[in-house]
Amino acid sequence: MTISLESIPRFTAAEALAAAAQQYGLTGSSAPLPSERDQNFLIAEHGGGKFVLKIANAGDAVEVLDFQNQAMRHVEASLVACRVQRVVTSLQGLDIASIPNPRTGTHHCLRLMIWIDGEVLADSTSRGPMLYKSIGASMAKIDESLSGFSHPGMRRVLQWDLRRADMAQEHTALLPRAGRACVERLFSEWAEIDWSALRHSVVHGDANDHNVIADEGRMVGLLDFGDSLYTATVCDLAIALAYTLLGDRDPLSVAAHMIESYHAHYPLTDAEQRVLFPLILSRLSMSVCYSAHNRARNPGDPYQVVSETAAWDLLRVLEQCSGLDTLNLVRAACAAGTDVAAGRNQ
């Protein structure tokens, strides 16, 4: 199911700041941050402290939000050398507070998280092998950490779950004719994936170029566990690859660096190596489908289509590569990663 527009919170910056004062004792300024299904605000204290106030979608269950909170805590406790946001409890000692919408009477869950300094990957100018390898290593360590984590809220239906790409496929009729055949072919290849052959675990699920934080040419943080769920583990790497490759002039080289580093820290199985590029292409196909759908129903929100042009450009580049060529690239990168791991362990 796609996100209902009616369930998305519509609070003003002033109302968010008032909630931050009432629930957390914060005073200062409030500025909106981009988001798809909820609302986020940067709360800047007069003393210099920074926080993110998250007002949840009305359809988000408390159990799912607690799952996200506990997943972040689990990763932080695992010391993966990549920062994730920490939940700040309310004045009443709650991880999850509540805020009423004065216009609709609907109540939305409310959370406060620490701010992580750095620039988002989409704005980073310090791109190069060091950055790409750090993304691969960070995602590997996070995935390995979450492989031992479970929570009652982890099994849920989410439109961005790569196992449910057929939900995005419903919107192919909205695509421009020139690209529709390509996307439909890629969805048919997705339908052939044997999910039972893949490892499953909780994953972050949305390491896009606006959630990866970089500093001094390395990945230092990962934002927004809002798409976390239990799915095929390799989906996390596929999603990170899909968004890191956006706009790059040599995407296959970038992919090789990321896969090598990921494999060196958390080895991919043979089955995962085989489906990695089909999953990258599936994620890009889902992205352009949901962009078309969001434009049709909410044309005034540019964030809903922020990656659309770059996703189409990358799809056109990658579709020129044969499946054998991309599989050979993955296998070569994994072999290199094995050598790196062996050298590290000597």
C-alpha positions in Angstrom: 0.0 0.0 0.0 1.3 3.5 -0.8 1.4 6.2 1.8 -1.9 8.0 2.4 -1.6 11.8 2.0 -4.1 12.2 4.9 -1.8 10.3 7.3 1.2 12.6 6.7 1.5 15.2 9.5 1.2 18.9 8.6 2.6 20.8 11.5 4.1 24.3 11.2 7.7 25.0 12.4 6.2 27.1 15.3 4.0 24.2 16.4 7.0 21.8 16.3 9.0 24.2 18.4 6.1 24.5 20.9 6.0 20.7 21.1 9.8 20.5 21.6 9.4 23.0 24.5 6.5 21.2 26.1 7.8 17.7 25.8 11.5 18.1 26.0 12.2 21.5 27.5 14.0 22.8 24.4 13.9 26.5 23.3 15.5 28.0 20.3 14.5 27.8 16.6 12.8 25.3 14.4 13.3 24.6 10.7 11.7 21.9 8.5 13.7 19.0 7.1 12.7 17.0 4.0 10.8 13.7 4.5 8.5 11.4 2.6 6.0 10.0 5.1 6.4 12.0 8.3 7.7 15.4 9.4 11.2 16.3 10.6 12.3 19.5 12.2 15.8 20.8 13.1 15.6 22.2 16.6 18.5 24.5 17.3 19.0 25.5 20.9 20.2 29.0 21.8 23.2 27.3 23.5 24.2 25.6 20.3 22.7 22.1 20.8 21.0 20.5 17.7 18.2 17.9 17.6 15.8 16.4 15.1 12.2 16.4 16.1 10.3 13.6 14.3 6.5 13.7 14.0 5.4 10.3 12.9 2.9 9.4 10.2 -0.6 8.8 11.7 -0.4 5.2 10.4 2.8 4.4 12.2 2.2 2.0 15.1 4.0 2.6 18.4 5.5 -0.9 18.1 7.1 -0.1 14.8 8.6 3.2 16.2 9.9 1.3 19.2 11.5 -1.2 16.8 13.3 1.6 15.0 14.5 3.0 18.4 15.8 -0.3 19.6 17.5 -1.1 16.2 19.4 2.2 16.5 20.4 1.4 20.1 21.5 -2.0 19.0 23.8 -0.6 16.3 25.2 2.0 18.6 26.0 -0.6 21.3 27.8 -2.7 18.7 30.4 0.0 18.2 30.4 -0.1 14.4 32.3 3.2 14.1 29.4 4.8 12.2 27.1 7.1 14.2 23.4 6.6 14.3 20.9 8.9 15.9 20.2 8.5 19.6 16.7 8.8 21.0 16.3 11.6 23.7 13.7 10.8 26.3 10.9 13.3 27.0 10.6 15.2 30.3 8.2 12.4 31.4 10.9 9.8 30.6 9.2 8.6 27.4 11.0 7.4 24.2 7.8 8.1 22.3 5.6 11.0 23.2 2.4 12.3 21.5 1.3 15.5 19.8 -2.3 16.4 18.8 -3.0 18.0 15.5 -5.0 21.1 16.3 -6.7 21.1 12.9 -7.7 17.5 12.7 -7.7 16.2 16.2 -5.4 13.3 15.1 -2.6 12.3 17.4 0.9 11.7 16.1 3.8 10.0 17.8 6.7 12.3 18.6 10.4 11.5 19.0 13.5 13.6 19.6 16.9 12.5 18.3 20.4 13.9 18.4 21.7 15.7 15.4 24.7 14.2 13.5 27.2 16.7 12.1 28.5 16.3 8.6 27.2 16.7 5.0 24.8 14.3 3.3 26.3 12.2 0.6 24.1 14.0 -2.0 26.0 17.3 -1.2 29.5 15.7 -0.7 32.3 17.0 -2.9 34.9 14.7 -1.4 34.0 11.7 -3.5 36.5 9.0 -4.3 37.6 5.4 -3.5 38.1 6.2 0.2 34.5 7.4 0.6 33.0 4.5 -1.4 35.0 1.9 0.6 33.9 3.5 3.8 30.3 3.3 2.8 30.7 -0.4 1.9 32.5 -1.1 5.2 29.9 0.8 7.3 27.0 -0.9 5.8 28.6 -4.3 6.2 29.2 -3.6 9.9 25.7 -2.3 10.4 24.2 -5.4 8.7 26.4 -7.8 10.7 25.3 -6.0 13.9 21.6 -6.3 13.0 21.9 -9.9 12.0 21.5 -10.8 15.7 18.7 -8.3 16.4 15.0 -9.1 16.5 11.9 -7.2 17.6 8.1 -7.9 17.4 7.8 -4.9 15.1 10.3 -6.0 12.5 7.9 -7.9 10.2 5.8 -5.4 8.4 4.5 -4.5 5.0 6.4 -1.6 3.5 6.2 -0.2 0.0 10.0 0.2 -0.2 10.8 -3.4 0.8 12.6 -4.8 -2.2 10.7 -8.1 -1.7 7.6 -6.1 -2.5 8.7 -4.4 -5.7 5.4 -5.5 -7.3 3.7 -2.8 -5.2 5.7 -0.2 -7.2 5.1 -2.1 -10.4 1.4 -1.1 -10.2 2.5 2.4 -11.3 4.4 1.6 -14.5 1.5 3.0 -16.6 2.5 6.4 -15.3 6.0 6.2 -16.7 7.1 7.8 -19.9 6.7 5.5 -22.8 10.4 5.6 -23.6 11.4 4.0 -20.3 8.4 1.9 -19.5 9.5 -1.2 -21.4 12.9 -1.2 -19.6 11.3 -1.0 -16.2 8.8 -3.7 -17.0 11.6 -6.0 -18.1 13.6 -5.3 -14.9 10.5 -6.1 -12.8 10.1 -9.4 -14.7 13.7 -10.3 -13.7 13.0 -9.3 -10.1 10.1 -11.8 -10.2 12.6 -14.6 -10.8 14.6 -14.0 -7.6 14.6 -17.0 -5.2 14.2 -15.2 -1.9 14.5 -18.5 0.0 18.1 -18.8 -1.1 19.0 -15.5 0.6 19.9 -14.6 4.2 17.3 -12.6 6.0 17.7 -10.2 8.9 16.7 -6.7 10.0 18.2 -4.0 7.8 18.3 -0.2 7.8 16.5 -0.3 4.4 17.2 3.3 3.2 20.9 4.2 2.9 20.1 6.8 0.3 22.3 9.8 -0.5 20.3 12.0 1.9 20.7 9.6 4.8 24.4 8.8 4.5 26.5 11.4 6.4 30.1 12.1 5.2 32.9 14.0 6.7 36.5 14.4 5.5 35.9 11.9 2.7 34.4 9.1 4.8 31.0 7.9 5.8 30.5 8.9 9.5 26.8 8.5 10.1 23.6 7.0 9.0 20.2 8.7 9.5 16.6 7.6 9.5 15.7 4.0 10.5 12.2 4.7 9.3 12.3 2.0 6.6 13.9 -0.6 8.8 12.4 -4.1 8.6 13.1 -7.8 8.3 14.0 -8.7 4.7 16.8 -10.2 2.6 20.0 -8.9 4.0 21.6 -8.1 0.6 18.9 -5.6 0.0 20.7 -3.2 2.3 23.8 -3.2 0.1 21.7 -3.0 -3.1 19.9 0.1 -1.8 23.2 1.8 -0.7 24.7 1.0 -4.1 21.7 2.3 -6.0 21.8 5.7 -4.4 25.6 6.1 -4.2 26.0 5.4 -7.9 23.5 8.2 -8.8 25.1 10.9 -10.9 28.6 9.3 -11.0 30.4 9.2 -14.3 31.9 5.7 -13.6 29.2 3.9 -11.6 30.7 0.4 -12.1 34.0 1.5 -10.6 32.2 2.9 -7.6 30.2 -0.3 -7.2 33.4 -2.4 -7.3 34.9 -0.3 -4.4 31.8 -0.6 -2.3 31.3 -4.3 -2.9 34.9 -5.1 -2.2 34.8 -3.3 1.1 31.5 -4.7 2.2 32.6 -8.3 1.4 35.8 -7.8 3.3 33.8 -7.1 6.5 30.7 -9.2 5.9 31.1 -11.7 3.1 28.3 -12.0 0.5 27.1 -15.5 -0.2 27.1 -16.8 -3.8 23.3 -16.4 -4.0 23.6 -12.8 -2.8 26.3 -12.0 -5.4 24.0 -13.3 -8.1 21.1 -11.1 -7.2 22.9 -7.9 -6.2 22.7 -6.1 -9.5 19.2 -7.2 -10.3 18.2 -5.8 -6.9 20.0 -2.5 -7.6 18.1 -2.2 -10.9 14.8 -3.1 -9.1 15.4 -0.4 -6.5 15.9 2.2 -9.2 12.8 0.9 -11.0 10.8 1.3 -7.8 12.2 4.8 -7.4 11.0 6.1 -10.8 7.6 4.4 -10.4 7.0 6.0 -7.0 8.2 9.3 -8.3 5.7 9.2 -11.1 3.0 8.2 -8.7 3.9 10.9 -6.2 4.0 13.6 -8.9 0.6 12.6 -10.1 -1.1 12.9 -6.6 1.1 15.5 -5.0 2.7 17.7 -7.7 3.6 20.5 -5.2 6.2 18.5 -3.2 9.6 18.4 -5.0 11.2 16.1 -2.4 8.9 13.3 -3.6 10.8 13.2 -6.9 14.2 14.3 -5.7 16.1 11.3 -7.2 14.0 10.8 -10.3 16.2 12.3 -13.1 19.4 10.7 -11.7 17.6 7.4 -11.3 16.6 7.4 -14.9 20.1 8.3 -16.0 21.6 5.5 -14.0 19.1 3.0 -15.3 20.0 3.8 -18.9 23.7 3.3 -18.1 23.3 0.0 -16.2 20.8 -1.5 -18.6 23.5 -1.5 -21.2 25.6 -3.9 -19.1 24.9 -7.6 -19.5 24.0 -9.7 -16.5 27.1 -11.7 -17.0 29.3 -8.6 -17.0 27.8 -7.3 -13.8 28.0 -10.7 -12.1 31.7 -10.9 -13.0 32.2 -7.5 -11.6 30.6 -8.5 -8.3 32.6 -11.7 -8.1 35.9 -9.9 -8.9 35.1 -7.3 -6.2 34.3 -10.0 -3.7 37.5 -11.9 -4.5 39.4 -8.6 -3.8 37.5 -8.2 -0.6 38.5 -11.7 0.5 42.1 -10.8 -0.1 41.7 -7.6 1.9 40.2 -9.5 4.8 42.9 -12.1 4.7 45.6 -9.4 4.8 43.8 -7.7 7.7 43.7 -10.9 9.7 47.4 -11.8 9.2 
